[in-house]
Amino acid sequence: MLPRDAYIAKMEAQLMGWAHELAWLRSKAALVATRGSVEFQLQLATAQGEQQPVRHKFERLKSSGGERWNALAAGLEIAWKELTA
């Protein structure tokens, strides 16, 4: 596993990239005024809902130390893999 500071920087970058992608998708959804847009917006809302637990775990991870760091980092890795699968 990466050192704590490197891991935090890596996850911040990944979460920020995801947030930018979701923002782009929201703007795209706003431009689409078709029936398919409703389904797209529902999928976008689902993706945003899935991001929140990962963000929450990451915030807890950043403020942890020692052995708790290892346990939270492992949990965050599992959550991240589930989201990106």
C-alpha positions as CSV (number, residue, x, y, z in Angstrom):
1,M,0.0,0.0,0.0
2,L,1.1,3.5,-0.7
3,P,2.3,5.8,2.2
4,R,-0.6,7.6,3.8
5,D,0.0,11.0,2.2
6,A,0.5,9.5,-1.2
7,Y,-2.7,7.4,-0.8
8,I,-4.7,10.5,0.3
9,A,-3.4,12.4,-2.7
10,K,-4.3,9.5,-5.1
11,M,-7.8,9.2,-3.8
12,E,-8.4,12.9,-3.8
13,A,-7.5,13.0,-7.5
14,Q,-9.7,10.0,-8.3
15,L,-12.7,11.5,-6.4
16,M,-12.1,14.9,-8.0
17,G,-12.0,13.3,-11.4
18,W,-15.2,11.5,-10.7
19,A,-16.9,14.7,-9.5
20,H,-15.9,16.5,-12.7
21,E,-17.2,13.6,-14.8
22,L,-20.6,13.7,-12.9
23,A,-20.7,17.5,-13.4
24,W,-20.1,17.0,-17.1
25,L,-22.9,14.4,-17.2
26,R,-25.3,16.7,-15.4
27,S,-24.7,19.5,-17.9
28,K,-25.2,17.0,-20.8
29,A,-28.4,15.8,-19.2
30,A,-29.7,19.3,-19.0
31,L,-29.2,19.7,-22.8
32,V,-31.1,16.5,-23.6
33,A,-34.8,17.0,-23.7
34,T,-36.0,13.6,-24.8
35,R,-37.6,10.7,-23.1
36,G,-34.2,9.0,-22.8
37,S,-33.1,12.0,-20.7
38,V,-35.3,10.8,-17.8
39,E,-33.5,7.5,-17.8
40,F,-30.1,9.2,-18.1
41,Q,-30.9,11.5,-15.2
42,L,-31.9,8.5,-13.1
43,Q,-28.7,6.8,-13.8
44,L,-26.8,10.0,-13.0
45,A,-28.6,10.2,-9.7
46,T,-27.7,6.6,-8.9
47,A,-24.0,7.3,-9.7
48,Q,-24.0,10.4,-7.4
49,G,-25.6,8.3,-4.6
50,E,-23.0,5.7,-5.0
51,Q,-20.2,8.3,-4.8
52,Q,-21.4,9.6,-1.4
53,P,-20.5,6.5,0.7
54,V,-17.0,6.4,-0.9
55,R,-16.5,10.1,-0.2
56,H,-17.6,9.6,3.4
57,K,-15.2,6.7,3.9
58,F,-12.4,8.7,2.4
59,E,-13.0,11.7,4.8
60,R,-12.9,9.3,7.7
61,L,-9.7,7.8,6.4
62,K,-8.0,11.2,6.1
63,S,-8.6,11.9,9.8
64,S,-7.6,8.5,11.1
65,G,-4.2,7.3,12.2
66,G,-2.3,4.2,13.1
67,E,-4.0,0.9,12.9
68,R,-7.4,2.5,12.1
69,W,-5.8,3.9,9.0
70,N,-5.1,0.4,7.7
71,A,-8.6,-0.9,8.4
72,L,-10.2,2.2,6.8
73,A,-7.9,2.1,3.8
74,A,-8.8,-1.5,3.1
75,G,-12.5,-0.7,3.3
76,L,-12.1,2.3,1.0
77,E,-10.3,0.1,-1.5
78,I,-13.1,-2.4,-1.5
79,A,-15.7,0.4,-2.0
80,W,-13.7,1.9,-4.8
81,K,-13.4,-1.4,-6.6
82,E,-17.1,-1.9,-6.4
83,L,-17.8,1.5,-7.8
84,T,-15.4,1.2,-10.7
85,A,-16.2,-2.4,-11.6
